[in-house]
Amino acid sequence: MHVKTFKGSDTQTALALVKAELGDEAIILNTKTVRGANGKSCEITAAIDPKARPAGANGSGTPRRDAGGFMPSQDGNPADWACEWRQIKDHLMALVKPQMNMDELSPRQRVALKYLEREEVDTQVMLKVFLDLKAHPERPILPVLESVAPCYGFESKKWLQKIHVFAGPHGAGKSSCLIRLALREKQLKPKSRICVVAADEGQGKGRLVLRHYADLSGLAFREATNAEEMETLLKESMKFDMILVDLPGLTGKATLAERLAELGLMDCKDMAAHLVVSPYFSASQYTEIARRYLCPQLKSLIWTKLDEACTFGALLNMARLTELPVSALSFGAGLKNSIIPAASDMLWRLIFKHTLPGSQAAQHA
């Protein structure tokens, strides 16, 4: 679905622009009058299914691009359709937001929503929370938010898979996160047999860090940068209670599903992947990260570098984009007591009070 806004001096002019670019099959989503320095003008938001007109409908042999370089999907790729659907929802949310009447909520609910807006929580999350609270005026906000961003703490007694793959953008802190969780598990269960795995075909710094801390902490270390090496690792998996795989950041237009397939892990039933991400990317970057990393094997979000962030709305926004629970929260520069399995109370103290979960780490370590 291709969505675009057209501006004209009056309704007829704007409609003519819609018809000229999108054709007779265009669907009008919204029409409004805008007042500016030059007087009134008309804005029309319209949409069209790319398959409703043939390629080359603009008189050339290639599909039409708009001024922003948007190319409608021609191959039915689910990832492309998901991206286009998010664009449609963003346009619709922009139209709906002015209709959110905060006076319909209780004073405490209004305060909570205004705070979430300051934390840069996106419109779709705000609308969901608003509608839930509107339907139940006396309902506390935390149960509503828990439905948006649930927590399922990273602990071996909860996560029963033997193999855990840590994926995410370059610089998100995947290697440090993996080491912290391995050391924490080793501290809780000294006899636990843990193997850390470097899957970086570029032989980067993360591999050396993993090997160094594995040697210091009594952890097994392996390298598995391709399907053959991963198959060898899987054959000896019965030697270990937990295998933690450090996956390098994706390059080019690669997706997590493609990388897991290259390693021969797509059909592994005893594996869960976790998306490691930091809370200070832009909204468009989070959308792209979700698009490239979402796959059936991805099971949770792990937030790192929380001590470096100034707002935490991204935790709710990314939970909405991925529909995944938060499994761990990481903070601080050291490796000891700097990561903890996520829990709802920690998440809300972080979002509403900017209180890092460090004070609870020692109690749970």
RAPE-V238989 format. One record per run of one state. SS is the DSSP state (hx for helix, st for strand, lp for the rest). FROM is the first residue (numbers start at 1). LEN is the number of residues. If there is no record, write none. Layout:
{{SS;FROM;LEN} {SS;FROM;LEN}}
//
This chain:
{{lp;1;1} {st;2;7} {lp;9;2} {hx;11;12} {lp;23;4} {st;27;10} {lp;37;2} {st;39;10} {lp;49;1} {hx;50;3} {lp;53;12} {st;65;1} {lp;66;5} {st;71;1} {lp;72;6} {hx;78;22} {lp;100;2} {hx;102;3} {lp;105;2} {hx;107;12} {lp;119;4} {hx;123;13} {lp;136;5} {hx;141;8} {lp;149;2} {st;151;1} {lp;152;11} {st;163;5} {lp;168;6} {hx;174;15} {lp;189;5} {st;194;5} {lp;199;6} {hx;205;13} {lp;218;2} {st;220;4} {lp;224;3} {hx;227;9} {lp;236;1} {hx;237;3} {lp;240;2} {st;242;5} {lp;247;9} {hx;256;7} {lp;263;8} {st;271;8} {lp;279;4} {hx;283;11} {lp;294;4} {st;298;7} {lp;305;1} {hx;306;3} {lp;309;4} {hx;313;10} {lp;323;2} {st;325;6} {lp;331;8} {st;339;3} {lp;342;2} {hx;344;10} {lp;354;4} {hx;358;7} {lp;365;1}}
//
